[in-house]
Amino acid sequence: MNSIMVGDSVGWTSSIGWKNGIVKKIVLSKNANLELVPWIDIEYEIAHGAKNTCRICATESNLKAMRVELLN
């Protein structure tokens, strides 16, 4: 999944089911173990045109577990 870039359309599984959105930002930040890891901020529609943003840890194991897919 190293090919995810800002502006890409992605899909993933969440606790509320399948979601899709647009990658708005990619940052390096520390995780709970104080390791520097990549994170992706994704903007997605929630209802009636309203939008929300989520941040997903973009380590290879997490992207695989959340079934993150590049859609475009």
Secondary structure as a PSIPRED ss2 file (coil, helix, strand):
# PSIPRED VFORMAT (PSIPRED V4.0)

   1 M C   1.000  0.000  0.000
   2 N C   1.000  0.000  0.000
   3 S C   1.000  0.000  0.000
   4 I C   1.000  0.000  0.000
   5 M C   1.000  0.000  0.000
   6 V C   1.000  0.000  0.000
   7 G C   1.000  0.000  0.000
   8 D C   1.000  0.000  0.000
   9 S E   0.000  0.000  1.000
  10 V E   0.000  0.000  1.000
  11 G E   0.000  0.000  1.000
  12 W E   0.000  0.000  1.000
  13 T E   0.000  0.000  1.000
  14 S E   0.000  0.000  1.000
  15 S C   1.000  0.000  0.000
  16 I C   1.000  0.000  0.000
  17 G E   0.000  0.000  1.000
  18 W E   0.000  0.000  1.000
  19 K E   0.000  0.000  1.000
  20 N E   0.000  0.000  1.000
  21 G E   0.000  0.000  1.000
  22 I E   0.000  0.000  1.000
  23 V E   0.000  0.000  1.000
  24 K E   0.000  0.000  1.000
  25 K E   0.000  0.000  1.000
  26 I E   0.000  0.000  1.000
  27 V E   0.000  0.000  1.000
  28 L E   0.000  0.000  1.000
  29 S E   0.000  0.000  1.000
  30 K E   0.000  0.000  1.000
  31 N C   1.000  0.000  0.000
  32 A C   1.000  0.000  0.000
  33 N C   1.000  0.000  0.000
  34 L C   1.000  0.000  0.000
  35 E C   1.000  0.000  0.000
  36 L E   0.000  0.000  1.000
  37 V E   0.000  0.000  1.000
  38 P E   0.000  0.000  1.000
  39 W E   0.000  0.000  1.000
  40 I E   0.000  0.000  1.000
  41 D E   0.000  0.000  1.000
  42 I E   0.000  0.000  1.000
  43 E E   0.000  0.000  1.000
  44 Y E   0.000  0.000  1.000
  45 E E   0.000  0.000  1.000
  46 I E   0.000  0.000  1.000
  47 A E   0.000  0.000  1.000
  48 H C   1.000  0.000  0.000
  49 G C   1.000  0.000  0.000
  50 A E   0.000  0.000  1.000
  51 K E   0.000  0.000  1.000
  52 N E   0.000  0.000  1.000
  53 T E   0.000  0.000  1.000
  54 C E   0.000  0.000  1.000
  55 R E   0.000  0.000  1.000
  56 I E   0.000  0.000  1.000
  57 C E   0.000  0.000  1.000
  58 A C   1.000  0.000  0.000
  59 T C   1.000  0.000  0.000
  60 E H   0.000  1.000  0.000
  61 S H   0.000  1.000  0.000
  62 N H   0.000  1.000  0.000
  63 L H   0.000  1.000  0.000
  64 K H   0.000  1.000  0.000
  65 A H   0.000  1.000  0.000
  66 M C   1.000  0.000  0.000
  67 R C   1.000  0.000  0.000
  68 V C   1.000  0.000  0.000
  69 E E   0.000  0.000  1.000
  70 L E   0.000  0.000  1.000
  71 L C   1.000  0.000  0.000
  72 N C   1.000  0.000  0.000
